Amino acid sequence: MKVFVVFVALLVVFKFASICQDNFEQHYYNDYRKLFTLQPIYIPTEGSDSLDIFLTYRFSLNHLTFEKNRGDFVDALTAVAMVELIVRDTFGLIRKTITRLDTFKTNLIDQDFKSIEFAANFFFFRMPSKKLSLELNLFDKGRVKIVSRKVEVNPTIFDGIVIGSPIYSSKLDEDLKFSLSLSTNQLDFTKKNKTILIPIRAENPLGKLHFKIKSVDEKTRNMTWKKNVSYEGTAKFVSSRYFTLNVVSDQVMLNFTEEDFSAGSSKVNTYIIEIPENIAYLQNYQMELFVESPKVEVAKYNFRIFWENLPLTLRNVRYAIDLMHYIVTDDVFNDLLDKKEEDLWSAFFDVWKKFDVDTTTIFNEAMEEFYSRADFAYFNFKTIDEKDGAKTSRGKIYILYGKPSFVDRKVEKDGRIEEVWVYYRLKQKFIFVFRESKYILDKIVDL
């Protein structure tokens, strides 16, 4: 009964997630999500021994210093970022340098939310079909380098075949339109229709392109399922046309210039491998490509399925299980605690399946919502005596029911501090009293 009630509560909160109140401050944890990711894309060109290279990137704006401009009478903040690309050959010699200068603006009210906003873009250039090293540097005000990343361009060349980079993406509902993962050799766990695009230049007709994907059991401190996966098939032909990239908000989209579902005379073709949702676990994989006549292996790649914005409270499975005591029975909770360390993540995710609101994917939206709330509670409801805000009275209510519709704080005549959370959708209000250096849930009143 306890699980059913919480499940219904979660569904109600998802439905009314857009309801918010003016006086319930939400300052995000501005310092820990400083992301800067790259995804190199390189495809062999049609008529020469060269590569068209796209280096896509994405970074969180909290890398930058936002300041008020001198003489500016509005409450506006500005940050200037320079992104520098350096291309080196195998001897370390610089072959190309490109820079981009961007200005970002916000207002004083929204400055705390820059921690969860991102900028995305890409560089495009053409180079000889050889191994290259790409270095991308992000500079803040005053040309101060704040972060740097390196990736390699390394085309596979085999008996007249040139294979470009696997392009990790998710297919959108529109035909031949894809959203890039923007992270090297990784598929986004939270996206549906996970796909890998393979651009290939072949002097002679290629025939069928076969693939085999299998899980790689590697020791890692990250969240992982450790599920045995072995999946093989034939990659589908997508297009003999070149694609284009365009930036939409903080995403980079890939579109083919023309819809072309049948192989043409072009020597450069793109194939697609679709990853079934029932095997898209959070773990490491290896992909092998084979061609016919005769069937031989031509390339091998390692990649992983990742969760970029993984809540902090989900990064330690023992802690994540501890918070589940709010929503599961004692028997289920104790059974999880008794699991061996190597089986904990799988058992943990299996329990969460019953709360999943979309069973067409392995990604569990209810779990993400629960632990995102736990992150907020951890930072915002701690007191002097309670260092973990997720385990306080207010933290528990916030995790279970989300943001209240209205909050009223007042000091009584006797000096007692009272905080009232009103949930119109639940037709209840929760009254907290500050006592002994912490907020205690005093009573629940029906509206």
C-alpha positions in Angstrom: 0.0 0.0 0.0 2.9 2.3 0.8 4.5 1.8 -2.6 1.2 2.4 -4.4 0.4 5.6 -2.6 3.9 7.0 -3.4 3.6 5.9 -7.0 0.3 7.7 -7.4 1.9 10.8 -5.7 4.8 10.8 -8.2 2.4 10.6 -11.1 0.3 13.5 -9.7 3.5 15.6 -9.3 4.7 14.9 -12.9 1.3 16.0 -14.2 1.4 19.3 -12.2 5.1 19.9 -12.5 4.6 23.2 -14.2 2.9 24.7 -11.1 5.3 26.8 -9.1 5.2 29.6 -6.5 7.0 32.9 -6.3 8.5 32.8 -2.8 10.0 29.3 -2.8 13.6 30.1 -3.7 15.5 27.5 -5.7 19.2 28.2 -5.9 20.9 25.4 -7.8 24.3 23.9 -6.8 26.3 26.2 -9.1 29.8 24.7 -8.9 29.6 21.0 -9.5 28.2 20.6 -13.0 31.0 22.3 -14.9 30.7 20.2 -18.1 32.8 20.5 -21.2 32.3 17.7 -23.7 33.4 17.1 -27.3 32.2 14.8 -30.1 34.5 14.6 -33.2 32.8 13.7 -36.5 34.9 13.0 -39.5 33.7 11.6 -42.9 35.8 10.7 -46.0 35.2 13.0 -48.9 33.9 11.9 -52.3 36.7 12.7 -54.7 40.0 13.0 -52.7 42.1 11.5 -49.9 40.7 13.9 -47.3 38.3 14.2 -44.4 35.6 16.6 -43.6 35.9 17.2 -39.9 33.3 18.5 -37.5 34.3 19.1 -33.9 31.1 19.6 -31.9 31.3 20.8 -28.3 29.0 21.7 -25.4 29.9 23.5 -22.1 27.9 24.7 -19.1 27.8 28.5 -18.7 29.0 28.3 -15.1 32.5 28.0 -16.4 32.3 31.7 -17.3 32.5 34.9 -15.2 29.4 37.0 -15.6 29.9 40.7 -14.8 27.9 43.9 -15.0 29.3 46.2 -17.7 30.5 49.6 -16.7 28.0 52.3 -17.6 25.2 49.7 -18.1 22.0 51.0 -16.4 20.1 47.8 -16.7 20.4 44.8 -14.4 22.3 42.8 -17.1 25.4 40.5 -16.8 27.7 39.6 -19.6 30.3 36.9 -20.1 32.7 36.6 -23.0 34.1 33.2 -24.0 36.8 32.2 -26.5 36.9 28.7 -27.8 40.2 27.7 -29.5 40.8 24.7 -31.7 44.3 23.4 -32.3 44.9 20.6 -34.9 48.2 18.7 -34.6 49.7 15.9 -36.7 51.3 12.7 -35.4 54.6 14.6 -34.9 52.9 17.2 -32.7 53.2 20.0 -35.3 50.3 22.5 -35.5 48.5 22.2 -38.8 45.5 24.5 -38.1 44.2 26.9 -35.5 40.7 28.3 -35.3 39.1 30.5 -32.7 35.6 31.6 -31.9 34.5 34.5 -29.7 31.0 34.3 -28.1 29.1 36.7 -25.8 26.5 35.5 -23.3 24.1 37.7 -21.5 21.7 37.2 -18.6 20.1 39.3 -15.9 20.8 39.5 -12.2 17.7 37.5 -11.3 18.7 34.5 -13.5 22.4 34.4 -12.7 22.1 31.4 -10.3 20.5 29.4 -13.1 23.5 29.7 -15.5 24.8 26.5 -13.8 22.2 24.5 -15.6 22.4 26.3 -19.0 24.7 25.2 -21.8 26.2 26.5 -25.0 26.8 24.2 -28.0 28.5 24.7 -31.3 30.9 23.1 -33.8 34.0 23.8 -35.9 34.2 22.6 -39.5 37.3 22.1 -41.6 38.9 19.7 -44.1 42.2 17.9 -43.6 44.2 15.0 -45.2 42.9 11.6 -44.3 45.4 10.9 -41.6 45.6 10.5 -37.8 45.3 13.9 -36.1 45.0 15.3 -32.6 42.4 17.9 -31.8 42.7 20.1 -28.8 39.8 22.4 -27.7 40.4 25.1 -25.1 37.9 27.3 -23.4 39.0 30.8 -22.3 37.1 33.1 -19.9 37.5 36.9 -19.5 41.0 38.1 -20.0 41.9 35.0 -22.1 42.3 32.9 -19.0 42.3 29.2 -20.0 39.8 27.4 -17.8 39.4 24.0 -19.4 41.0 22.0 -22.1 40.0 18.7 -23.9 41.8 16.5 -26.5 40.4 14.0 -28.9 41.8 12.0 -31.9 40.8 11.8 -35.5 41.8 8.3 -36.7 40.0 7.0 -39.8 40.0 3.2 -40.5 41.4 2.4 -43.9 41.0 -1.2 -45.2 41.4 -2.5 -48.8 39.9 0.5 -50.5 37.5 1.3 -47.7 37.7 4.4 -45.5 35.5 4.4 -42.5 34.8 7.7 -40.7 33.9 8.2 -37.1 30.9 6.4 -35.7 28.4 9.2 -35.0 26.6 8.7 -31.7 23.1 10.2 -31.7 19.4 9.7 -31.2 17.0 9.7 -34.1 14.2 12.2 -33.9 10.7 11.6 -35.2 11.4 13.5 -38.4 13.0 11.5 -41.2 16.8 11.6 -41.3 17.2 14.1 -38.4 19.4 13.2 -35.5 20.4 14.9 -32.2 24.1 14.3 -31.5 25.3 13.1 -28.1 28.0 15.8 -28.0 30.3 13.5 -26.0 33.1 11.4 -27.3 32.2 7.7 -28.0 29.0 7.9 -25.9 25.3 7.5 -26.3 22.9 9.5 -24.2 21.1 7.2 -21.7 18.2 9.6 -21.3 17.3 9.8 -25.1 15.1 7.4 -27.1 15.9 5.9 -30.4 19.7 5.6 -29.8 21.6 5.3 -33.1 25.1 5.0 -34.4 25.7 6.4 -37.9 28.6 5.0 -39.9 30.0 7.0 -42.9 32.0 4.9 -45.3 33.8 5.6 -48.6 34.3 2.6 -50.8 35.9 2.4 -54.2 33.8 -0.6 -55.1 30.2 -1.5 -54.1 30.4 -2.4 -50.4 27.6 -4.9 -50.1 26.2 -5.5 -46.7 27.7 -4.0 -43.6 27.3 -6.3 -40.6 27.9 -5.4 -36.9 28.2 -7.1 -33.6 27.7 -5.2 -30.3 28.7 -6.8 -27.0 29.0 -5.6 -23.4 32.5 -5.1 -22.0 32.9 -6.0 -18.3 35.2 -3.4 -17.0 35.8 -2.3 -13.4 34.4 1.2 -12.9 33.4 3.4 -10.1 30.5 4.7 -12.2 27.0 3.5 -12.1 26.8 0.3 -14.2 24.4 -2.6 -14.7 26.9 -5.3 -15.7 24.4 -7.0 -17.9 25.7 -9.5 -20.6 24.7 -8.1 -24.0 25.4 -9.6 -27.4 23.6 -8.1 -30.3 24.3 -8.4 -34.0 22.7 -7.6 -37.3 23.1 -5.8 -40.6 23.4 -2.0 -40.7 20.8 -0.2 -42.7 21.6 2.1 -45.6 20.5 5.7 -44.8 21.7 8.0 -47.5 24.3 8.7 -50.2 24.1 12.4 -49.5 26.2 14.5 -47.3 24.7 15.7 -44.1 24.7 19.2 -42.5 24.9 20.3 -38.9 22.9 23.1 -37.2 22.7 24.3 -33.7 19.3 24.4 -32.0 19.5 25.9 -28.5 22.1 23.8 -26.7 21.9 20.9 -29.1 23.6 20.1 -32.4 21.3 18.5 -35.0 22.4 16.4 -37.9 20.3 16.5 -41.1 20.9 14.9 -44.5 20.8 17.4 -47.3 18.3 15.2 -49.3 16.1 12.3 -48.4 17.5 9.3 -50.3 16.5 5.9 -49.1 18.1 3.9 -51.9 21.8 3.5 -52.6 23.1 5.8 -55.3 26.3 6.0 -57.3 28.1 8.0 -54.6 31.2 6.4 -53.1 30.4 7.9 -49.7 27.4 6.3 -48.0 26.1 6.5 -44.5 24.7 3.5 -42.6 22.7 3.3 -39.4 22.8 0.9 -36.4 19.8 1.2 -34.2 20.3 0.2 -30.5 17.2 -1.6 -29.1 16.0 -0.1 -25.8 16.0 -3.5 -24.1 19.8 -3.7 -24.3 20.6 0.0 -23.7 22.1 -0.4 -20.2 24.4 2.0 -18.5 27.7 0.2 -19.2 30.6 -0.2 -21.7 30.3 -1.8 -25.1 32.4 -2.9 -28.0 31.2 -2.7 -31.6 32.7 -4.7 -34.5 32.0 -4.0 -38.2 32.2 -6.6 -40.9 31.9 -6.5 -44.7 31.0 -9.4 -47.1 33.0 -10.9 -50.0 34.4 -12.4 -48.0 33.0 -11.6 -44.5 36.0 -9.9 -42.7 36.3 -7.6 -39.7 37.2 -4.1 -40.8 36.8 -2.0 -37.7 36.4 -2.2 -33.9 35.2 0.6 -31.6 34.6 1.0 -27.9 31.7 3.1 -26.6 29.5 3.5 -23.6 26.0 4.5 -22.7 26.2 7.4 -20.2 23.9 9.6 -18.1 25.4 13.1 -18.3 23.2 14.8 -15.7 23.2 12.0 -13.2 21.9 13.3 -9.9 24.6 13.5 -7.2 22.5 11.4 -4.8 22.5 8.6 -7.3 26.3 8.3 -7.6 26.6 6.2 -4.4 24.3 3.2 -4.5 24.3 2.7 -0.8 23.1 6.3 -0.2 20.6 6.0 -3.0 19.1 2.9 -1.4 19.0 4.6 1.9 16.7 7.3 0.5 14.5 4.6 -1.0 13.3 3.9 2.6 10.8 6.7 1.9 8.9 4.8 -0.7 9.5 1.0 -0.3 8.5 -1.5 2.4 10.9 -2.6 5.1 11.2 -6.0 3.5 12.2 -4.6 0.1 14.6 -2.1 1.7 16.3 -4.8 3.9 16.5 -7.2 0.9 18.4 -4.5 -1.0 20.8 -4.0 1.9 21.6 -7.7 1.9 22.7 -7.8 -1.7 26.4 -8.3 -2.6 28.2 -5.2 -3.7 28.6 -6.4 -7.3 24.8 -7.0 -7.5 23.6 -3.8 -5.9 23.1 -1.6 -9.0 21.1 -4.2 -10.9 18.9 -5.0 -7.9 18.4 -1.3 -7.2 17.2 -0.6 -10.8 15.0 -3.7 -10.7 13.1 -2.3 -7.7 12.7 1.1 -9.4 11.0 -0.6 -12.4 7.6 -0.6 -10.6 7.7 3.2 -10.4 8.6 3.7 -14.1 6.1 5.9 -15.9 7.4 5.0 -19.4 8.2 1.4 -19.8 9.2 1.8 -23.5 12.7 2.8 -22.3 15.2 1.6 -19.7 15.6 5.2 -18.6 13.4 5.7 -15.6 11.9 9.2 -15.4 10.4 8.6 -11.9 13.8 7.7 -10.6 15.4 10.8 -12.1 12.7 13.0 -10.6 13.1 11.4 -7.2 16.9 11.8 -7.0 16.9 15.3 -8.6 14.6 16.4 -5.8 16.9 14.6 -3.4 19.8 16.7 -4.8 17.9 19.9 -4.2 16.8 18.8 -0.7 20.4 17.9 0.2 21.7 21.4 -0.5 18.7 23.5 0.5 17.2 22.0 3.6 20.3 21.3 5.7 20.6 23.0 9.1 23.4 23.5 11.6 22.6 20.2 13.2 21.5 18.4 10.1 24.2 18.3 7.4 22.1 16.2 5.0 19.1 18.1 3.8 17.6 15.1 2.0 17.1 13.4 5.4 15.4 16.2 7.1 11.6 16.5 7.6 11.4 19.2 4.9 13.7 17.2 2.6 11.5 14.1 2.9 8.3 16.0 2.0 10.0 17.7 -0.9 11.4 14.4 -2.3 8.0 12.7 -2.0 5.8 15.5 -3.3 8.0 18.0 -5.1 7.8 21.8 -4.9 4.9 23.1 -2.9 2.3 25.4 -4.5 2.9 28.0 -1.8 5.1 28.6 1.2 4.4 30.9 4.1 7.1 31.6 6.7 6.2 33.5 9.9 7.5 34.2 13.4 4.9 33.7 16.2 4.7 36.1 19.2 6.4 33.5 21.4 9.4 33.5 18.9 8.5 30.2 17.4 9.4 30.0 13.6 6.7 28.3 11.6 6.9 27.3 7.9 3.8 26.2 6.0 3.9 24.3 2.7 0.7 24.3 0.8 0.0 21.7 -1.9 -3.2 22.6 -3.7 -3.0 19.5 -5.9 -2.8 17.3 -2.8 -5.4 19.4 -0.9 -3.0 19.4 2.1 -0.7 21.7 3.9 2.4 20.6 5.9 3.3 22.7 9.0 7.0 22.7 10.0 8.2 24.2 13.3 11.8 25.3 13.9 12.8 23.6 17.1 16.2 22.6 18.6 18.1 23.9 15.5 16.0 22.0 13.0 12.6 22.0 11.3 10.2 19.4 12.6 7.0 18.4 10.8 4.5 19.5 13.4 1.2 18.5 11.6 -0.5 17.8 8.3 -3.8 19.7 7.7 -6.4 18.9 5.0 -7.5 21.9 2.9 
